[in-house]
Amino acid sequence: MKSAERRGFLRAATAVLAASPWLARAGQGQPAQAPEPHDMSAMPASWTGKEQIGMLLYPGMTALDFVGPQHMFASLMGAKVHHIAKSMAPVVSDTQLSFVPTTTLAKCPRDLDILFVPGGGAGTLAAMRDAQILAFLADRGSRAKLVSSVCTGSLLLGAAGLLQGYRATSHWATHALLAEVGATPVQARVVHDRNRITGAGVSAGLDLGLTIVGMLRDTAYAQTTQLLAEYAPEPPFNAGTPRTAPSDVTAMVTDMFKDFGPQVRAALMAAKGFKASPGQGAKP
């Protein structure tokens, strides 16, 4: 379902659920009649906004980091979601999913309500060394009303100087590296500190996106979005964190990241040579 279709479905569904006499009669065992037309007057005006949301795309990013929050952001009625890349060429994720940008770094709106950055592995390291991406993040992040990330995207925000003095989270395997960018690591699924909101690893993007939906609209709107997504996870295994996964599994995955920390530190050292223009960069 496309974003516009999903928003239309959300409007129609909430109106029906809130105001349909046909559903009320059906629930009371009365004969069902054809649904009556609705003028959407039962929907609160606050449920429609005009946010400008910028979501960064870069080669090698983790697809689910992007898709989870994008689904939630696209459900915000009236909002405009921009998929931003260096060019309009398709961007290939770490699992070979291709994403088509809607705008470029240069053409993205100057003032964003939300700036969002996904994470990844080697792709994130490359982005941390990309002066053009860092300049874009520092510029838009200095004015965005909300700066957000999922997984190792927080390290990319940090490389652009956007997490200095903020509480934040990241994927569990890179969590301690947040201190390298001047952030205070916090063990939580979603961490909100002033106008910074960061999510833990990969699947936490759904929680982050839904949290932001609730912040921008209200609880009922967020609950409607959650219900439409049927977001009620019941994983078949209890191995989603090092606290619950078997020790041998945790050890194996930890070993996969043994070289990542030094690579992040090297990328951050390179990023320190990046100089933002006056007025760019975040201030706590």
N, C-alpha and C positions, 0 to 999 in steps of 0.2 A: 504494500500500500504506500503510495507516494505521500510526501509530507502534507501537501494541500488536501489530499483525500483524507488523511488521518485527522487533520484539524477539522475538516467538514464533518467527519464521522463523530468526532468528539462533541462538536456543537449539537449535532442531531441527537446523539445518545443521551447527553446530559439533559437536554430539553425534554426528551421523552421520559426519562427516569424521574425528572422533577415534577412534570406537569401533566402527564398523560392520564386523562380520565378513562381512556380505554384500558390501560393497564390496571387502574384502580378497580374498575368493574370486573376485569378478569380475575383479579386477586380475591374478589368477594364471591366468585362463582357465578356472576351474572353473565348473560350471553355477550360474547365479544362482538363489537361492531368495528367498522373501519376506523382507523385512527383519524382524529381530527387534526387539521393543519395547525402549526405552531408558528408564532411570530417571534420566538426566542425572547420574549419579554421577561420570562422567568429567570433568565440567566443574568447573574450580577454583571454590571458594567465593568467591574474590576477584573473580570476573567479575560478581558481582551486588552492586550498591551501593544506596544510598538517597539519592542527591544531589537537592537542590532547585535547579533551574536556571531562572533568570529571563531571558527574552529580550524586550527592549523593542520595541514596535511604535509607530510614529508616522507620520502622513500624509507621503507623499512620500519615504519611505525607499526604498532600492534593494532590490528584491525578492530578488535573488540573494545580497545581503549576509546576508539573514536565512535563506533556504532552505538554502544550503549548510551552515552550521553546525548548523541545526536538524535536518537529516537525520542528521548525525553524533551530535548529542546524544541524539536520539530512539532511537539504536541502543544506548544505554547501559542494559543490563538493570537494572531496579530504580529507575532515576532517574525523577524527575517533572519534565517540562518545562512551564514556565508561559509563555504568550504574553501579555505585559502591555501594556495600553494605558490611556489616561485614562478610557475608558468601555468598555462591552461592544459598542459599535457597530463594524461592520467598518471596518478601516483600509485605505485605498487607497494602493498603492505608486506610485512614480514612473512605472511602466509600466502602471498601471491594474489591477494584480492586487490583489484584495481578500483581506485576512487577517482571520480571526475570532479575537478575543482569547479567552483562557480565564480571565483575571482582570483586575483593575484595579490601578492604582498603589496605591490605598488598601488593597486586599485581598491584595496579593501577600505571600507569606511574608516575615517580617521578616529572617530569617537565611537567606541563600542561599549555596549552595556555589559557584555560578557566576552572575555578572551579565554579560550580553552586550548589546552595543549595535551595531546596524547603522549604515551610513552612508547618504549620499545627497547631494543638491544643495540645492535651495531648501528641501526638507523638513527637512534637517539644520540649516540656518540658522534656520528657524522654531523648531525644537526647542531650539536654543541660547539662544533668547530666551524660552523657556517656563519660568517660575519653578517651576511644579509639577513638570515633568520634571526640572529641575536638582535640586530638593529631593529627589525620589525617588532619583535616581542618587547624590547625595551621601550620603543615609541608608543605602541598601542597600549601596553601594560601600564604606562605612566598615567594614562587618562581613563582606562576602562573602569567601569563601576565595580566590576567583579572580575578577578583574575583566578583562573581555575586550571586544574590538571588532574590526570589520573596516572597512576603507576610512576614510571621513571620520567614522565613529563614534568614532574616537579623539579628534577635535576636540570632540565632544559630551562625552566623558569628561573632557577637559581643561577644558571650560567649567564642569563641576561640581566642579573641583578635584581630580580623581582621578589626574592624571598628573604632578603637580609632582614633579620629581626622579627620574622614571622614564625609562628608555630605551623608545622606542616607534616604531611605523611607521604609515603611512597610505597612501592612494592617492598615486601618484607626483606627481600634479599639485598636491597639497596638503601634500606631505611636509615642506617647509620651515616650514610654519605650525605644526608641533608645538612649535617653540621659543616660540611665542606663548603656549602654555599651560604653559610651564615644563618641558616634556619634552625629552629628548635624541633628536633624529631619528636613526634607524638604517636604513640601506638593507638590508632583508631581507624575505623573504616573510612570515615570522612572527618576532616579537621577544618573548622571554620574559624579564622582569625581575622577580624576586621573585614577588609574586602578581599581576602584571600581564602579560597576554599579548595582543598586538595583531597584526592581520593587515593586509597591504597591500590593494590595491584589489580589490574585488568577488569575483573568482574565488578569491582567497586565502582566502576563508572556508572552503572545503573543506579546505585545508591546516591552517588554524587548528583547525577542528573535529576533524580526524583527530589532530592533535597532542595536543589535550586528551583525546581518547579514550585515547590511549596513556599519558598521564600518570595518568589516573584508573583504568585497568585495567592492561594490560601490552601488550607489543609484539605478541604473538600475537592478542590481542583486536582491537587496532587493525588488524592485517593482515587479519583475518577481515572486519572492517567495510569495509575498503578493497576487498577482493575481492568482497564482496557488492554493493558499489556499482559494481564494475568501473571503479574510478577509476584510469585509465591514460591520461592525456591525450596526444593527438597532434594538436595544433592544425594546421589546414591552412595557417596563415600564421605566420611568425616575427615578429610585430609586437606582442607583448604588453607590451613595455617600451620606454621611449625609447632604450634602448641597442641594441635590435634593429629597431625600426620604421624605415621610411624617413624621412628627415629632413623631407620635406614633410608627411607624415602627422603626425609629432610636432609640427611647427610649427602645423598646423591645430588639433589637439586642445588644444595649449597655449593657443592664442588663445581657445578656448572658455572657458577658466578665468580669463581676464584680469581679470574683475570679481569673481571669487569670493574672492580673497585679501582685498581691502578689505572685502568684505561679512562675511567671517569675523572680521576685526579689529573691525568695528563691533559684531558680535554678542557678541564677547568683552568689549568695553567695557561693553556692557549687562549681561553676566553678572557683571561685577565688582561690580555693585550687589546681586547675589544674596547673601544671608547665610544660611549653613547654621546649623542649630541646634547647640548645644554638643555636641561629640563627633562631629559629622558631618564629612565630608571625609576624604580619604586622608592618611596620613602615610607618607613614604618609609621 
